[in-house]
Amino acid sequence: MRTIIRFLGSAMIVMLLSKIIPGVSISGFWSAMILVFVLALLNTIVKPLLILFTIPVTFFTLGLFLLVINAAIIIMASKLVDGFIVEGFWPALWFSLLNAAANSVINKMTEGTKSTIE
């Protein structure tokens, strides 16, 4: 049940961020749901590979290059999901930062005692 709540919460966050951040737009709730799924896949498969290949740069920048990787993941997702448009690096960076912060709040709110249903 927590996974469904987190998934729906993430989709609502994506819709809210598309209204707040200039240069980011999403066409509707179903596009947001697809985007959350695609972001989960990209963060699971592509992001670790990017981190592995950019270890020297990440080390040299004291980890700040990870922000560039996060923005690149958002730009990749915008290429894969119809209805999700990101108009450049800076909107992608802001989107990734605010999305991560909001999702951490949702994850903190939904953690707690385990129910017997799960």
N, C-alpha and C positions, 0 to 999 in steps of 0.2 A: 504494500500500500504506500509506503514511504517513497518508493521509486516512482510511482505514478504521480504523487503529489509534487515531487521534485521536478519531474518532467513537465508537468503542467505549469508549475511555478516558473521554470526556466523559459517556457514559451511566452508567458505573460511578461517576464522581464525583457525578453527580446522585443516584444511589441512596444513596451514602454520606452525602451532605449531608442527605438527607431523614431519615436516622437520627439525625444529630447535632443538627440545628437544630430546636428546638421550634417548631411552627406550620407546618412544611413536611412534606408527605407525598406519596408516590408509590406507585401501586398495584403496579407491577411493572417488569420490565426493558423490555418493549415500550413501556410508557408513557414510560419514560426515553429510549428511542431516538426516539420521536416528539417528545418534549420538546426533545431536542437539535436535531432538524431544525427545529422551529418557532422555537426561539431563534435559530438561524442565519438563518432568514428574517426574523424581526423585527429582528435586529441589522443586517441588510443593507438592509431597506426602510424600516422605521418609525423606527429610532433616528436615522439622519441627518436625517430630517424634524423630529423632536423637537428635535434639537440646533440645527437651523437656526432654528426658531421661538422657541427660548429663549436665543438668543445674548446679549441684554441681561442676563437674569437670571444666566446662567452667568458672564458677565464681571463682574457686580457681586459675585457670591459667590466669585470667584477659582477657578472651575471646580468647586466643591463641588456645584453643582446637577446635575452629570453623575451623581452618585451617586443622586439622586432619579430621573433618567431611567432608569438601570439597574434600579432597583427597580420602576419603572413597567413596564418591558419584562417583568420576571419576573411581575408581576401580570397583564399582558395574556396571557402564555403560560399562566398558570394558568386563565384564562377559556377558552382555546382547546383545551387538552389535557385530555381526560377522564382522571381518575386522578391528576392533579397538583393538589394543593391548597396554597395559601399563605394563611395566616390573618392577613394584615395587612401593613403597610408594613415594620415592623422585621424580621420574618422574611424578607421579600423582599430587603431591603437586605443582611442578613447572607448570604443565599443568593447574591446577585449578587457580593458581595465575595469570598467563599470559592470560588465557582465560577470566577471570573476568575483568582484566584491559582493554583488547582489546574490549570486549563487551560493557564496559562502554563508551569507545570512540565512538563506533558505535551508541549506544543509544543517546549520546549527539549530534552527528552529525545529527541524524534523527529526533530529537525532534525539535520543532519549531512551526510555525503557522499551524493550522489545515487546511487541504484542504477541499474543498466541496465534494470530492469523498468519503472520509471516513465517 
